[in-house]
Amino acid sequence: MFSKNTVVGVIGAGAMGSGIAQVAASAGHQVIVYDSSAEALNKARAALSSTLDKLVEKQKISREEADALITRIAYEKELHSFRNCGLVIEAIVENLEVKQKVFSLLESIVKADCVLATNTSSFSIASIASASQTPSRIIGIHFFNPAPLMPLVEIIPGILTDNEVTRKCRELIASWGKTVVTAKDTPGFIVNRVARSFYGESIRIYEEGIADIPTIDWALKTFGGFKMGPFELMDFIGNDVNYKVTESVWEQFFYEPRFKPSLTQKRLFEARLFGRKSGRGYYTYGANAPQPTPVLDTELGKAIFNRVLVMLVNEAVDTLYLQVASREDIELAMTKGVNYPKGLLAWGEEVGMDKVLSQLTALYNDYQEDRYRPSLLLKKWSVRKQKTTS
């Protein structure tokens, strides 16, 4: 199905599309990047050239390698340029109708054996494939931004995706040097489902007045070993993106309380305080921006970390229980996709799953909210442990 001679098409010349194109070209493929905007194509071409110049400067690649990579990428304004592609990856705006229209148009252009993939992070593969005459060749290939640097790629077969398409896509993306995991076609897949608690519970702690934003970030970095605190990370990702993903996962899970967005998120989104890219989010950015000081209270910091951790572990356990992905893929997804210091299932076992269950039960009893409902698998593990020790 795929070989080094496979021509790869990428729809969308934004940061994600350009990054995917760079990854495919680095692996030796001829790549065609399509965008309806000539300005976007020119920006993508210039950005790639600048990126490669820096890599040459740092001696990460040679000038010859950089020049060869550039020649392997063509920038086009016509979808008909994809007629000889063996794989097309869509990386455009998160709008279901627009995506469906694009996939429908593609079918009239590409060959019958061309695989059509979407990089969506918030829509089901089934919903996008519903506009296709051949849904068996449509699949989710979800990269993380920036695609050339982030090692993880989630492969998501739809309910009608051919098994051979799934297998070949896994092989191809792995040959590009990526860590590949497979997820069921469920909201958020693995990473964007499990990671909701990292943001959501941290915001809840802030809203309750337990600690301020810099203290929560300090606690998660100091006691959890996370490279960035949740508020720093939301500002880095973009509060527009983070809020819309949270809202989408919540809605698609039929308003499951564990994924409920917060008013804090919504107000920042409404005020267009998107974080680093807008100059202000949970923090203010710029040369003279104030540097907030956390409250360095060890007891408070540990309490904050423990509360967020048990929520993360619970979601990872539930993801395993509902067979969204294998244990190995869940652990890989969180360590390679969002750089968590440990796999959450192993982390929970290190802390003690009985202690995780006990803390969740205490939170549930205090709040009487289903957001703190322990996974049934946690309860089963606890019962099993009691039987084996009695």
Summary of the structure (lengths in Angstrom):
residues: 390
radius of gyration: 22.0
end to end distance: 55.2
largest distance: 70.5
contacts: 1313
relative contact order: 0.09
helix: 56%
strand: 10%
